[in-house]
């Protein structure tokens, strides 16, 4: 072994950004190795710079020393690892690293919203985990662990459904409650402030899926009406002073019909990725709902009034979100 390729422990520590004590620790754990000079001094081959650097980075990514030891054991010890050796190690790491990267990105992008843990303490939880429905998928923060609201069982009753069933059971056979609902439809508008222009490649996936999701909604049970322009969607409609705000404006026969579409179809998958395309809305409510007489098609002026009412007064029968909801008017 060429002595010019041998480094003192202090040099190795300086090149890798760790302390001399840490270098000794990693050697005791068998993660790196050294040779001794005739005088008994510890020397490390220059290739240990790369090996130790990988160890440091992987530790910061959450790998344990035992995991690293198992991976690095595949590198040759009788010669300097070459490109093919490192490529083999990379292939071994790749799937695990990709998984960790995905989970880290999920943590970064979704920690400020509902993670499906069951606390139901954020407004977003009513959109993504209504009535702690994610608990049916198992314990823990289900949405950080890879599930989504699209994975919820289709037959899982919501709190509103349970309450409505209870009320219907207690009502006389006159069918008054059902008749009242039939006299009213539910209007909803959800808005988002687009991060990039509609023709920007970074929102291309969202734009490309508008037509399929809109078609899915129009074919859903209980769908009544959707705001659209000549293109078939509403992305060119500017109803607010801020031109980056896009509206999604629909009418449904019932609250349950809307919930089924929002949470239990492929729509939920794109809804959970909203942070990729839309900025947080701190000044206006993202979702506003209100009851309209059956057959009435609400206008954008009416929708803006309801949004402003919800922003100023909070949820009332005049304007509300998914928590709490309000029954249709009595007359």
Number of C-alpha atoms within 10 A of each C-alpha: 7 6 10 8 11 20 19 14 18 14 16 22 19 12 12 17 13 15 14 14 12 12 20 17 13 16 14 11 13 13 21 22 17 17 12 10 11 7 6 8 11 16 20 20 20 16 16 20 19 13 17 22 15 15 21 15 11 16 14 10 13 10 13 12 16 11 12 15 16 11 15 19 12 12 17 11 11 6 9 13 15 11 9 9 13 15 11 13 16 13 11 12 12 12 11 11 15 11 11 14 13 14 15 14 13 17 16 10 15 17 12 11 16 24 27 26 19 19 13 17 9 12 13 17 21 18 22 25 24 22 18 17 20 26 16 12 17 10 12 14 18 21 23 20 14 11 17 21 26 21 17 18 14 11 8 11 15 16 13 20 13 11 12 16 13 11 12 15 10 9 13 10 9 8 10 12 17 12 10 15 20 14 17 23 25 23 27 24 22 17 19 20 17 19 17 15 13 17 9 10 11 14 17 14 11 16 16 10 13 17 14 12 16 17 12 15 22 16 12 16 15 19 20 20 18 21 18 17 11 7 9 13 17 17 17 14 15 14 14 13 7 9 13 19 19 21 24 18 22 22 27 24 22 20 24 18 15 22 17 18 22 19 23 19 19 17 21 19 17 16 16 19 14 16 15 14 19 18 15 14 12 7 8 15 19 18 19 26 28 24 25 19 17 16 12 12 16 17 11 16 11 9 22 15 14 20 25 16 18 22 17 10 11 15 19 15 17 18 25 25 23 19 15 11 16 19 15 21 14 9 7
